[in-house]
Amino acid sequence: MDSQIGRLKDVVERLNEECYVLRSKELSNQDLTSRLQEQIKQVKDDYAGILKKETETNNRCHALENQLELAEAETVLVKLKKRNNLAILSQ
């Protein structure tokens, strides 16, 4: 009977140790999960900011391309007017 009680005490002690280890792992995993969720949130926020900057940059690029096209058209127009003025003066 005493040996059986001793064995049962050993089993209870091992189960308590296993329970402690499992609780520690659970807390560690919860902490890791929390940190990873925060990192995911930060990455999503960073990505949203990058997309916003990309959109702004693309809009600015299109506006500059339009300005360039307008400037090129004005340059052609000025050159044509200059040629016409020179042609008129040389007659």
N, CA, C and O atoms as CSV, one atom per row, in Angstrom:
chain,resi,resn,atom,element,x,y,z
A,1,MET,N,N,0.821,-1.196,0.000
A,1,MET,CA,C,0.000,0.000,0.000
A,1,MET,C,C,0.871,1.269,0.000
A,1,MET,O,O,0.587,2.228,-0.716
A,2,ASP,N,N,1.932,1.254,0.812
A,2,ASP,CA,C,2.828,2.412,0.878
A,2,ASP,C,C,3.540,2.643,-0.452
A,2,ASP,O,O,3.751,3.782,-0.869
A,3,SER,N,N,3.907,1.540,-1.112
A,3,SER,CA,C,4.577,1.687,-2.407
A,3,SER,C,C,3.617,2.254,-3.447
A,3,SER,O,O,4.010,3.030,-4.318
A,4,GLN,N,N,2.363,1.856,-3.342
A,4,GLN,CA,C,1.352,2.375,-4.270
A,4,GLN,C,C,1.142,3.871,-4.028
A,4,GLN,O,O,1.010,4.645,-4.976
A,5,ILE,N,N,1.114,4.267,-2.779
A,5,ILE,CA,C,0.967,5.697,-2.438
A,5,ILE,C,C,2.172,6.468,-2.957
A,5,ILE,O,O,2.026,7.568,-3.491
A,6,GLY,N,N,3.351,5.902,-2.804
A,6,GLY,CA,C,4.571,6.553,-3.300
A,6,GLY,C,C,4.538,6.722,-4.804
A,6,GLY,O,O,4.895,7.781,-5.321
A,7,ARG,N,N,4.109,5.681,-5.514
A,7,ARG,CA,C,4.014,5.771,-6.971
A,7,ARG,C,C,2.989,6.829,-7.393
A,7,ARG,O,O,3.225,7.605,-8.319
A,8,LEU,N,N,1.856,6.843,-6.702
A,8,LEU,CA,C,0.824,7.828,-7.023
A,8,LEU,C,C,1.305,9.248,-6.755
A,8,LEU,O,O,0.983,10.168,-7.506
A,9,LYS,N,N,2.077,9.427,-5.682
A,9,LYS,CA,C,2.650,10.757,-5.396
A,9,LYS,C,C,3.604,11.160,-6.513
A,9,LYS,O,O,3.620,12.315,-6.938
A,10,ASP,N,N,4.405,10.194,-6.989
A,10,ASP,CA,C,5.323,10.478,-8.092
A,10,ASP,C,C,4.553,10.870,-9.350
A,10,ASP,O,O,4.932,11.808,-10.052
A,11,VAL,N,N,3.464,10.143,-9.631
A,11,VAL,CA,C,2.636,10.453,-10.801
A,11,VAL,C,C,2.043,11.847,-10.669
A,11,VAL,O,O,2.046,12.617,-11.629
A,12,VAL,N,N,1.536,12.174,-9.489
A,12,VAL,CA,C,0.956,13.506,-9.263
A,12,VAL,C,C,2.024,14.573,-9.431
A,12,VAL,O,O,1.770,15.625,-10.016
A,13,GLU,N,N,3.214,14.306,-8.921
A,13,GLU,CA,C,4.301,15.278,-9.031
A,13,GLU,C,C,4.693,15.479,-10.497
A,13,GLU,O,O,4.884,16.617,-10.926
A,14,ARG,N,N,4.815,14.402,-11.267
A,14,ARG,CA,C,5.140,14.515,-12.696
A,14,ARG,C,C,4.044,15.255,-13.454
A,14,ARG,O,O,4.328,16.067,-14.335
A,15,LEU,N,N,2.787,14.969,-13.107
A,15,LEU,CA,C,1.674,15.665,-13.763
A,15,LEU,C,C,1.672,17.149,-13.432
A,15,LEU,O,O,1.384,17.978,-14.294
A,16,ASN,N,N,1.989,17.485,-12.196
A,16,ASN,CA,C,2.076,18.895,-11.803
A,16,ASN,C,C,3.207,19.592,-12.559
A,16,ASN,O,O,3.044,20.729,-13.000
A,17,GLU,N,N,4.344,18.924,-12.712
A,17,GLU,CA,C,5.457,19.498,-13.466
A,17,GLU,C,C,5.075,19.678,-14.933
A,17,GLU,O,O,5.362,20.711,-15.537
A,18,GLU,N,N,4.425,18.660,-15.496
A,18,GLU,CA,C,3.984,18.745,-16.881
A,18,GLU,C,C,2.977,19.874,-17.060
A,18,GLU,O,O,3.014,20.599,-18.054
A,19,CYS,N,N,2.089,20.014,-16.103
A,19,CYS,CA,C,1.097,21.098,-16.144
A,19,CYS,C,C,1.793,22.455,-16.104
A,19,CYS,O,O,1.416,23.369,-16.838
A,20,TYR,N,N,2.812,22.589,-15.245
A,20,TYR,CA,C,3.562,23.836,-15.151
A,20,TYR,C,C,4.257,24.150,-16.483
A,20,TYR,O,O,4.229,25.286,-16.955
A,21,VAL,N,N,4.879,23.123,-17.078
A,21,VAL,CA,C,5.565,23.314,-18.356
A,21,VAL,C,C,4.573,23.734,-19.431
A,21,VAL,O,O,4.844,24.646,-20.212
A,22,LEU,N,N,3.423,23.067,-19.471
A,22,LEU,CA,C,2.416,23.404,-20.469
A,22,LEU,C,C,1.871,24.809,-20.276
A,22,LEU,O,O,1.631,25.517,-21.254
A,23,ARG,N,N,1.673,25.221,-19.040
A,23,ARG,CA,C,1.213,26.597,-18.774
A,23,ARG,C,C,2.247,27.607,-19.230
A,23,ARG,O,O,1.916,28.636,-19.819
A,24,SER,N,N,3.513,27.294,-18.948
A,24,SER,CA,C,4.592,28.195,-19.370
A,24,SER,C,C,4.621,28.314,-20.892
A,24,SER,O,O,4.758,29.411,-21.433
A,25,LYS,N,N,4.491,27.173,-21.582
A,25,LYS,CA,C,4.473,27.202,-23.048
A,25,LYS,C,C,3.277,27.994,-23.561
A,25,LYS,O,O,3.399,28.755,-24.521
A,26,GLU,N,N,2.128,27.818,-22.926
A,26,GLU,CA,C,0.926,28.538,-23.351
A,26,GLU,C,C,1.117,30.044,-23.197
A,26,GLU,O,O,0.772,30.814,-24.093
A,27,LEU,N,N,1.671,30.463,-22.051
A,27,LEU,CA,C,1.915,31.899,-21.848
A,27,LEU,C,C,2.920,32.421,-22.862
A,27,LEU,O,O,2.768,33.525,-23.385
A,28,SER,N,N,3.945,31.628,-23.137
A,28,SER,CA,C,4.949,32.029,-24.113
A,28,SER,C,C,4.316,32.158,-25.500
A,28,SER,O,O,4.589,33.110,-26.231
A,29,ASN,N,N,3.475,31.197,-25.848
A,29,ASN,CA,C,2.806,31.251,-27.151
A,29,ASN,C,C,1.832,32.420,-27.241
A,29,ASN,O,O,1.703,33.042,-28.295
A,30,GLN,N,N,1.154,32.716,-26.151
A,30,GLN,CA,C,0.246,33.866,-26.148
A,30,GLN,C,C,1.028,35.159,-26.336
A,30,GLN,O,O,0.596,36.055,-27.061
A,31,ASP,N,N,2.172,35.251,-25.684
A,31,ASP,CA,C,3.018,36.434,-25.831
A,31,ASP,C,C,3.518,36.551,-27.269
A,31,ASP,O,O,3.497,37.633,-27.855
A,32,LEU,N,N,3.964,35.438,-27.826
A,32,LEU,CA,C,4.436,35.437,-29.208
A,32,LEU,C,C,3.309,35.831,-30.166
A,32,LEU,O,O,3.516,36.624,-31.084
A,33,THR,N,N,2.132,35.278,-29.947
A,33,THR,CA,C,0.981,35.606,-30.787
A,33,THR,C,C,0.670,37.093,-30.719
A,33,THR,O,O,0.394,37.728,-31.737
A,34,SER,N,N,0.715,37.631,-29.532
A,34,SER,CA,C,0.436,39.061,-29.357
A,34,SER,C,C,1.457,39.915,-30.102
A,34,SER,O,O,1.096,40.879,-30.777
A,35,ARG,N,N,2.741,39.552,-29.976
A,35,ARG,CA,C,3.783,40.311,-30.668
A,35,ARG,C,C,3.640,40.191,-32.189
A,35,ARG,O,O,3.813,41.170,-32.915
A,36,LEU,N,N,3.324,38.990,-32.656
A,36,LEU,CA,C,3.156,38.801,-34.100
A,36,LEU,C,C,1.953,39.568,-34.633
A,36,LEU,O,O,2.009,40.133,-35.725
A,37,GLN,N,N,0.867,39.591,-33.868
A,37,GLN,CA,C,-0.308,40.356,-34.287
A,37,GLN,C,C,0.022,41.845,-34.369
A,37,GLN,O,O,-0.452,42.542,-35.266
A,38,GLU,N,N,0.832,42.328,-33.435
A,38,GLU,CA,C,1.235,43.740,-33.463
A,38,GLU,C,C,2.110,44.011,-34.685
A,38,GLU,O,O,1.970,45.045,-35.337
A,39,GLN,N,N,3.011,43.080,-34.992
A,39,GLN,CA,C,3.857,43.244,-36.177
A,39,GLN,C,C,3.019,43.235,-37.450
A,39,GLN,O,O,3.267,44.024,-38.362
A,40,ILE,N,N,2.038,42.356,-37.516
A,40,ILE,CA,C,1.156,42.301,-38.684
A,40,ILE,C,C,0.417,43.623,-38.835
A,40,ILE,O,O,0.300,44.149,-39.942
A,41,LYS,N,N,-0.075,44.154,-37.738
A,41,LYS,CA,C,-0.778,45.445,-37.777
A,41,LYS,C,C,0.158,46.539,-38.288
A,41,LYS,O,O,-0.236,47.370,-39.106
A,42,GLN,N,N,1.398,46.533,-37.799
A,42,GLN,CA,C,2.362,47.548,-38.221
A,42,GLN,C,C,2.678,47.415,-39.703
A,42,GLN,O,O,2.773,48.419,-40.408
A,43,VAL,N,N,2.841,46.194,-40.177
A,43,VAL,CA,C,3.127,45.969,-41.597
A,43,VAL,C,C,1.954,46.442,-42.452
A,43,VAL,O,O,2.154,47.064,-43.495
A,44,LYS,N,N,0.734,46.147,-42.011
A,44,LYS,CA,C,-0.448,46.602,-42.756
A,44,LYS,C,C,-0.499,48.127,-42.808
A,44,LYS,O,O,-0.795,48.709,-43.851
A,45,ASP,N,N,-0.207,48.770,-41.676
A,45,ASP,CA,C,-0.200,50.238,-41.647
A,45,ASP,C,C,0.883,50.793,-42.571
A,45,ASP,O,O,0.651,51.749,-43.311
A,46,ASP,N,N,2.075,50.178,-42.520
A,46,ASP,CA,C,3.163,50.623,-43.389
A,46,ASP,C,C,2.782,50.445,-44.860
A,46,ASP,O,O,3.044,51.318,-45.687
A,47,TYR,N,N,2.170,49.319,-45.173
A,47,TYR,CA,C,1.769,49.032,-46.549
A,47,TYR,C,C,0.737,50.054,-47.032
A,47,TYR,O,O,0.813,50.537,-48.161
A,48,ALA,N,N,-0.221,50.375,-46.169
A,48,ALA,CA,C,-1.232,51.374,-46.538
A,48,ALA,C,C,-0.565,52.725,-46.809
A,48,ALA,O,O,-0.935,53.429,-47.749
A,49,GLY,N,N,0.414,53.077,-45.985
A,49,GLY,CA,C,1.142,54.333,-46.196
A,49,GLY,C,C,1.913,54.331,-47.501
A,49,GLY,O,O,1.965,55.338,-48.206
A,50,ILE,N,N,2.509,53.192,-47.815
A,50,ILE,CA,C,3.262,53.079,-49.068
A,50,ILE,C,C,2.323,53.193,-50.263
A,50,ILE,O,O,2.637,53.867,-51.244
A,51,LEU,N,N,1.170,52.532,-50.178
A,51,LEU,CA,C,0.203,52.628,-51.281
A,51,LEU,C,C,-0.262,54.069,-51.473
A,51,LEU,O,O,-0.422,54.528,-52.604
A,52,LYS,N,N,-0.478,54.778,-50.373
A,52,LYS,CA,C,-0.905,56.177,-50.462
A,52,LYS,C,C,0.186,57.012,-51.141
A,52,LYS,O,O,-0.101,57.822,-52.023
A,53,LYS,N,N,1.440,56.805,-50.718
A,53,LYS,CA,C,2.538,57.555,-51.321
A,53,LYS,C,C,2.688,57.209,-52.796
A,53,LYS,O,O,2.972,58.082,-53.616
A,54,GLU,N,N,2.496,55.930,-53.136
A,54,GLU,CA,C,2.587,55.520,-54.537
A,54,GLU,C,C,1.513,56.219,-55.373
A,54,GLU,O,O,1.790,56.695,-56.474
A,55,THR,N,N,0.301,56.276,-54.850
A,55,THR,CA,C,-0.786,56.948,-55.560
A,55,THR,C,C,-0.471,58.427,-55.748
A,55,THR,O,O,-0.664,58.977,-56.832
A,56,GLU,N,N,0.011,59.063,-54.693
A,56,GLU,CA,C,0.362,60.482,-54.781
A,56,GLU,C,C,1.483,60.700,-55.798
A,56,GLU,O,O,1.456,61.655,-56.574
A,57,THR,N,N,2.461,59.806,-55.782
A,57,THR,CA,C,3.580,59.924,-56.714
A,57,THR,C,C,3.113,59.731,-58.152
A,57,THR,O,O,3.522,60.471,-59.046
A,58,ASN,N,N,2.264,58.748,-58.370
A,58,ASN,CA,C,1.734,58.522,-59.723
A,58,ASN,C,C,0.925,59.722,-60.202
A,58,ASN,O,O,1.045,60.127,-61.358
A,59,ASN,N,N,0.106,60.290,-59.327
A,59,ASN,CA,C,-0.676,61.477,-59.701
A,59,ASN,C,C,0.246,62.643,-60.055
A,59,ASN,O,O,0.015,63.358,-61.030
A,60,ARG,N,N,1.287,62.821,-59.253
A,60,ARG,CA,C,2.234,63.908,-59.512
A,60,ARG,C,C,2.960,63.660,-60.838
A,60,ARG,O,O,3.184,64.594,-61.609
A,61,CYS,N,N,3.322,62.416,-61.098
A,61,CYS,CA,C,4.010,62.057,-62.339
A,61,CYS,C,C,3.129,62.361,-63.549
A,61,CYS,O,O,3.598,62.923,-64.538
A,62,HIS,N,N,1.861,61.990,-63.467
A,62,HIS,CA,C,0.941,62.276,-64.578
A,62,HIS,C,C,0.778,63.776,-64.784
A,62,HIS,O,O,0.724,64.251,-65.919
A,63,ALA,N,N,0.702,64.514,-63.692
A,63,ALA,CA,C,0.578,65.968,-63.816
A,63,ALA,C,C,1.817,66.555,-64.482
A,63,ALA,O,O,1.710,67.443,-65.327
A,64,LEU,N,N,2.991,66.057,-64.102
A,64,LEU,CA,C,4.229,66.558,-64.718
A,64,LEU,C,C,4.322,66.161,-66.183
A,64,LEU,O,O,4.800,66.939,-67.008
A,65,GLU,N,N,3.866,64.949,-66.513
A,65,GLU,CA,C,3.852,64.538,-67.921
A,65,GLU,C,C,2.938,65.442,-68.738
A,65,GLU,O,O,3.274,65.814,-69.863
A,66,ASN,N,N,1.799,65.792,-68.184
A,66,ASN,CA,C,0.874,66.703,-68.875
A,66,ASN,C,C,1.504,68.075,-69.062
A,66,ASN,O,O,1.369,68.686,-70.121
A,67,GLN,N,N,2.194,68.559,-68.029
A,67,GLN,CA,C,2.867,69.851,-68.136
A,67,GLN,C,C,3.957,69.797,-69.208
A,67,GLN,O,O,4.138,70.747,-69.970
A,68,LEU,N,N,4.676,68.680,-69.257
A,68,LEU,CA,C,5.728,68.529,-70.253
A,68,LEU,C,C,5.142,68.528,-71.663
A,68,LEU,O,O,5.677,69.181,-72.558
A,69,GLU,N,N,4.061,67.806,-71.860
A,69,GLU,CA,C,3.409,67.784,-73.179
A,69,GLU,C,C,2.951,69.175,-73.578
A,69,GLU,O,O,3.105,69.577,-74.731
A,70,LEU,N,N,2.390,69.909,-72.631
A,70,LEU,CA,C,1.947,71.269,-72.912
A,70,LEU,C,C,3.131,72.162,-73.267
A,70,LEU,O,O,3.059,72.958,-74.203
A,71,ALA,N,N,4.218,72.025,-72.515
A,71,ALA,CA,C,5.406,72.834,-72.801
A,71,ALA,C,C,5.982,72.497,-74.170
A,71,ALA,O,O,6.414,73.389,-74.901
A,72,GLU,N,N,5.990,71.207,-74.518
A,72,GLU,CA,C,6.492,70.813,-75.838
A,72,GLU,C,C,5.598,71.373,-76.946
A,72,GLU,O,O,6.104,71.817,-77.976
A,73,ALA,N,N,4.301,71.357,-76.751
A,73,ALA,CA,C,3.380,71.908,-77.750
A,73,ALA,C,C,3.577,73.412,-77.886
A,73,ALA,O,O,3.547,73.953,-78.991
A,74,GLU,N,N,3.777,74.077,-76.766
A,74,GLU,CA,C,4.017,75.524,-76.815
A,74,GLU,C,C,5.333,75.831,-77.519
A,74,GLU,O,O,5.436,76.821,-78.244
A,75,THR,N,N,6.333,74.989,-77.310
A,75,THR,CA,C,7.623,75.181,-77.975
A,75,THR,C,C,7.470,75.049,-79.481
A,75,THR,O,O,8.011,75.855,-80.238
A,76,VAL,N,N,6.731,74.029,-79.917
A,76,VAL,CA,C,6.494,73.843,-81.351
A,76,VAL,C,C,5.750,75.051,-81.920
A,76,VAL,O,O,6.071,75.533,-83.006
A,77,LEU,N,N,4.759,75.528,-81.180
A,77,LEU,CA,C,3.981,76.681,-81.635
A,77,LEU,C,C,4.864,77.921,-81.760
A,77,LEU,O,O,4.751,78.667,-82.733
A,78,VAL,N,N,5.728,78.141,-80.796
A,78,VAL,CA,C,6.619,79.309,-80.836
A,78,VAL,C,C,7.575,79.195,-82.024
A,78,VAL,O,O,7.848,80.182,-82.707
A,79,LYS,N,N,8.081,77.982,-82.264
A,79,LYS,CA,C,8.986,77.796,-83.405
A,79,LYS,C,C,8.265,78.063,-84.719
A,79,LYS,O,O,8.824,78.684,-85.624
A,80,LEU,N,N,7.015,77.591,-84.825
A,80,LEU,CA,C,6.252,77.853,-86.055
A,80,LEU,C,C,5.990,79.344,-86.237
A,80,LEU,O,O,6.098,79.866,-87.347
A,81,LYS,N,N,5.650,80.023,-85.160
A,81,LYS,CA,C,5.418,81.476,-85.264
A,81,LYS,C,C,6.697,82.192,-85.658
A,81,LYS,O,O,6.665,83.146,-86.435
A,82,LYS,N,N,7.817,81.739,-85.129
A,82,LYS,CA,C,9.096,82.366,-85.450
A,82,LYS,C,C,9.411,82.186,-86.930
A,82,LYS,O,O,9.868,83.117,-87.594
A,83,ARG,N,N,9.162,80.965,-87.448
A,83,ARG,CA,C,9.399,80.712,-88.878
A,83,ARG,C,C,8.501,81.587,-89.740
A,83,ARG,O,O,8.942,82.141,-90.747
A,84,ASN,N,N,7.237,81.708,-89.341
A,84,ASN,CA,C,6.309,82.541,-90.107
A,84,ASN,C,C,6.753,83.981,-90.082
A,84,ASN,O,O,6.708,84.657,-91.110
A,85,ASN,N,N,7.181,84.467,-88.937
A,85,ASN,CA,C,7.646,85.856,-88.835
A,85,ASN,C,C,8.890,86.068,-89.690
A,85,ASN,O,O,9.025,87.097,-90.352
A,86,LEU,N,N,9.804,85.090,-89.676
A,86,LEU,CA,C,10.993,85.229,-90.506
A,86,LEU,C,C,10.643,85.184,-91.997
A,86,LEU,O,O,11.230,85.905,-92.804
A,87,ALA,N,N,9.681,84.331,-92.349
A,87,ALA,CA,C,9.265,84.231,-93.743
A,87,ALA,C,C,8.624,85.536,-94.192
A,87,ALA,O,O,8.854,85.987,-95.315
A,88,ILE,N,N,7.829,86.141,-93.331
A,88,ILE,CA,C,7.166,87.407,-93.653
A,88,ILE,C,C,8.208,88.518,-93.783
A,88,ILE,O,O,8.110,89.348,-94.686
A,89,LEU,N,N,9.188,88.544,-92.908
A,89,LEU,CA,C,10.218,89.588,-92.933
A,89,LEU,C,C,11.115,89.469,-94.173
A,89,LEU,O,O,11.580,90.475,-94.709
A,90,SER,N,N,11.352,88.225,-94.621
A,90,SER,CA,C,12.256,88.029,-95.762
A,90,SER,C,C,11.556,88.312,-97.089
A,90,SER,O,O,12.237,88.349,-98.114
A,91,GLN,N,N,10.267,88.509,-97.131
A,91,GLN,CA,C,9.564,88.782,-98.398
A,91,GLN,C,C,9.705,90.183,-98.811
A,91,GLN,O,O,9.176,90.577,-99.850
